[in-house]
Each structure stands twice: as structure tokens, then as C-alpha cells.
Amino acid sequence: MPHGTLEVVLVSAKGLEDTDFLSSMDPYVQFTCRTQDQKSNIASGQGTTPEWNETFIFNVSEGTTELKAKIFDKDVGTEDDPVGEATIPLEPVFLEGDIPPSAYNVVKDGEFKGEIWIALSFKPSENRSRGVEEESYGGWKNSEASY
């Protein structure tokens, strides 16, 4: 299982459902990678086609398989409106190392609500990637028992 650093570049979103009827949406993204949460800046007044170009760093450990990106519309005086969310599988970036900006479907209540563009890169931890395949599967080399 990969251990290392995941770099997430939040590029933009397109075709989002507009949750504001009187003004332009002020969208932001809440990322969740297992127990780590990070929030983007608010794209004030950018409506349904916001651009962020922000970078986020997550530590990847055992059992990390996906990244969730929840999009909200910032509201003043009331609770922020959920726009939708995208689930980004991480296996491709673990295998490739870098994924160029790609579109992921934004879904709310099972319906398509636009797309979010995200680039990913993964850097394995130095002490975990020695190129010896047996180590990644456990076995006698990882045993700490003293006889």
C-alpha cells in the first residue's frame, strides 16, 4: 500500500448547478483524504465556472483509496449550500505518479451537476520505496521478532 505525499491541484470547475438565484455563486471546495480535511479559497462571484489554481498536500498512508471533493456555495447569514461532490480514485496516481488536469463528475443526489478539474501527483516516502517487492507484502524481512 502506498505511503507518501499526494499533491492535489484544484484547477477549476465547469457547468456547476447554480444554487444562487439572485447573484453569482461563491464556490469553494472541501477536500477529504481519510482523516485530513482542507478547504480552498472562495471563488467570489465566479458562479458556475470558478477557477482556483490552488495546491493542497495530503499525507497518504495505509488504506487510502480515494479523495473526496465537496463543492459548496458560500452564503452570508445562512448555511453554505452544497453544490455536489466528486470522488477521485487514487490508484491511477499511485501507479502513474502524475495525472494531468482531468475532469471528474460532480454529483448530488445521484444527478450530474457539472465537473471539477483536478491534477494529481504522488511522491512515495523515501523509506518505503526501495524497489524490493517482497518488502511491500510483508514477510520475514518485516518481522521484528527476536529469537
C-alpha positions in Angstrom: 0.0 0.0 0.0 1.4 3.4 -0.9 2.8 5.8 1.7 3.9 9.2 0.7 2.7 12.7 -0.3 -0.3 13.4 -2.5 -0.3 16.8 -4.2 -3.7 18.0 -5.4 -4.0 20.9 -7.8 -7.6 22.3 -7.8 -7.8 23.9 -11.2 -11.4 24.8 -11.9 -15.0 23.6 -12.3 -17.4 23.9 -15.2 -21.1 23.6 -15.6 -22.0 23.6 -11.9 -25.6 23.9 -10.9 -26.3 27.5 -9.8 -27.6 27.5 -6.2 -27.9 31.3 -6.0 -30.9 32.8 -7.8 -30.2 36.5 -7.1 -26.4 36.7 -7.5 -23.4 34.7 -8.7 -22.3 31.7 -6.6 -19.2 31.9 -4.4 -18.0 28.3 -4.7 -15.3 26.7 -2.6 -14.1 23.1 -2.3 -13.7 20.9 0.8 -11.2 18.1 0.3 -11.2 15.0 2.4 -8.5 12.4 2.3 -9.2 9.8 5.0 -9.0 11.9 8.2 -7.4 15.0 6.6 -9.7 18.0 5.6 -8.6 21.0 3.6 -10.6 23.9 2.2 -10.0 26.0 -0.9 -10.3 29.7 -1.1 -13.7 31.1 -2.0 -14.1 31.9 -5.7 -16.1 35.0 -5.0 -18.7 35.9 -7.7 -17.3 33.3 -10.2 -20.6 31.4 -10.4 -20.8 28.1 -12.2 -17.3 28.3 -13.8 -14.9 29.0 -10.9 -11.1 28.9 -11.2 -8.9 28.4 -8.2 -5.4 27.1 -9.3 -4.6 26.1 -5.7 -2.4 23.3 -4.5 -3.1 21.1 -1.5 -0.8 18.5 0.1 -2.0 15.3 1.9 -0.1 12.6 3.7 -1.0 9.2 2.3 -1.0 6.1 4.5 -2.3 2.6 4.7 -5.8 2.2 3.3 -6.0 5.5 1.4 -8.0 4.8 -1.8 -9.9 8.0 -2.7 -10.1 11.7 -2.4 -13.4 13.4 -1.9 -14.1 16.9 -3.2 -17.3 18.5 -1.9 -18.3 21.8 -3.5 -20.2 24.4 -1.6 -21.6 27.9 -2.3 -20.6 30.3 0.5 -23.6 32.2 1.8 -23.6 35.1 4.3 -26.1 34.7 7.2 -27.2 31.2 6.2 -25.7 27.8 6.0 -23.5 27.2 2.9 -25.3 25.4 0.1 -24.0 22.0 -1.1 -23.5 22.1 -4.8 -22.3 18.4 -5.2 -19.3 16.2 -4.7 -16.7 14.2 -6.7 -15.0 11.0 -5.7 -11.5 10.8 -7.1 -9.9 7.3 -7.2 -6.3 7.4 -6.2 -5.0 4.1 -7.6 -4.1 5.7 -11.0 -1.9 8.4 -9.5 -0.2 5.7 -7.2 0.6 3.8 -10.4 1.5 6.7 -12.7 3.0 9.2 -10.3 1.3 12.2 -12.1 -2.2 12.7 -13.5 -2.6 15.9 -15.6 -5.6 18.1 -15.0 -8.6 15.8 -15.6 -12.4 16.3 -15.3 -14.3 14.4 -12.5 -18.1 14.4 -12.4 -19.8 16.4 -9.7 -22.8 14.6 -8.4 -25.6 15.5 -6.0 -28.4 13.1 -5.1 -27.3 10.8 -7.9 -27.6 13.5 -10.5 -24.8 15.0 -12.6 -24.1 18.6 -11.5 -21.0 19.6 -13.5 -17.4 18.7 -13.4 -14.3 19.6 -11.4 -10.8 19.8 -12.9 -8.0 18.4 -10.7 -4.4 17.4 -11.3 -2.7 14.9 -9.0 0.8 13.8 -8.3 2.2 11.3 -5.8 5.6 11.0 -4.2 6.3 7.8 -2.3 8.0 8.1 1.1 11.8 7.5 0.8 11.9 4.8 3.4 9.1 2.8 1.9 10.2 2.6 -1.7 13.4 0.7 -2.0 12.4 -1.2 -5.2 12.3 -4.6 -3.4 8.9 -6.0 -4.0 9.0 -8.5 -1.1 9.0 -5.7 1.4 5.7 -4.3 0.3 4.0 -7.6 1.0 5.4 -8.2 4.5 7.1 -11.5 5.3 10.3 -12.3 7.0 12.1 -9.1 6.2 9.5 -7.1 8.1 9.4 -9.3 11.1 10.7 -7.7 14.3 10.6 -10.9 16.4 13.8 -11.7 18.2 14.6 -15.3 18.7 
